[in-house]
Amino acid sequence: YKMAGDSRFPDVDTDGSEKSEEMEIVVNVGGVRQVFYGDNLNQYPETRLAELVNCLTGGYDSIFSLCDDYDPGKREFYFDRDPDAFKCIIDVYYFGEIHMKKGICPICFKNEMEFWKVDLKFLDDCCKAHLSEKKEELEEIARRVQLILDDLGVDASESRWKRCQKCIWKFLEKPESSYPARVVAVLSFLFILISSVVMCVGTIPDLQVVDAEGNRMEHPTLDSIETACIGWFTMEYVLRLISSPNKLHFALSFMNIVDVLAILPFYISLTLTHLGAKLMELSNVQQAVQALRIMRIARIFKLARHSSGLQTLTYALKRSFKELGLLLMYLAVGIFVFSALGYTMEQSHPETLFKSIPQSFWWAIITMTTVGYGDIYPKTTLGKLNAAISFLCGVIAIALPIHPIINNFVRYYNKQRVLETAAKHELELMELNSAEGKAAGSRSELEDFSREGKDDPFYSSRIKVSHSDTFIHLLSEEKNYRTRLQSCK
């Protein structure tokens, strides 16, 4: 741009005679012209448009620090920005708040607001919620990308034990990292199924054996299979604990607590069997062992570790606590009302099955949920009418929150697929950018690398490192993310 003194531009008015409040300026944003008056813009003096009112007295250096181009004859400022976002942002000067139009990317709109120096507090709450959701998605994408980059990168400065820990962790926690890791994941899945099947088959009387004291116990073959499965679970848990980067977080994780609950009953029952008999009566030991063996059902929840569908269902239920609470509230109110009515209406019948209102709660529960065991049922006409109304209300109460819960599940499942695709796309962009950066590098630089790299043990890793344009800004803003990212090759 031509600065002050250029023959193409007349001198900028510096006498200050024209009041800024009465000044009229023309702003051209992406081909869309807007006319503003100083009294409107000066309501928010820290914004870029308000600075335009007073920049004319500062010369062309001041003008071109605020805009892309300037026509002094028309006093028209040119900006190469998004005109649709600009139309939304200027609402702050007239209405004191900003709303995003449908179809505008919230992150891009936030960047536009930062360019025009408009504070985010003027953004309406409904739009802030949308912006927060998109920021969470970007953080999740950045986290996934960083995890993949950490797996691809090998820090030569780390000790051999640290590198070994990372390999074990990736081998056990990330089946997609290699073919042997997928095999181990399938084996773990099969051991869970086999253990669950053995637990169920062991309760069949024909497959049980009788010990010397006449008590039935599981078949020794099934016990051996159970022991082998527990050995696999124990080895897997110990290796994952040793290789975990954050052992406290690992130990307190819900799924890892489930793993412990699936393993501990075996060892506790084994200890009670061999040592407990000396400390307590044999019958008490057998009861304790039987109670602990029932806890083996916890291992079926280990399937959630290998099933993305079960994980999605768990997260969807977490997001649906409000809807589930409404469902329970509807049922609780209905159970109380219809059980009280049923008890009152059935008192006139001599053979009534409704002995009390608390006992009628059971009838109301199985009626409103349309289970109907038939152990308690009304015998009077009014009681039957009350029962008909109660199960109709139960169907409606159960059906109302179902649709939001299904929507939460579908939304979360689709969101996870989109985030996974976005993370892969981000890695492809980084790889492409890295390849272009290498191709644009000078031959002399590569020769210098090759000369010093012959004796440099870190040569191979250094040649793979390249600067990234950081398409997701979160990857460079967070302290725990590296600003020099490794390519995906």
Summary of the structure (lengths in Angstrom):
residues: 489
radius of gyration: 35.3
end to end distance: 42.3
largest distance: 113.3
contacts: 1311
relative contact order: 0.06
helix: 67%
strand: 6%
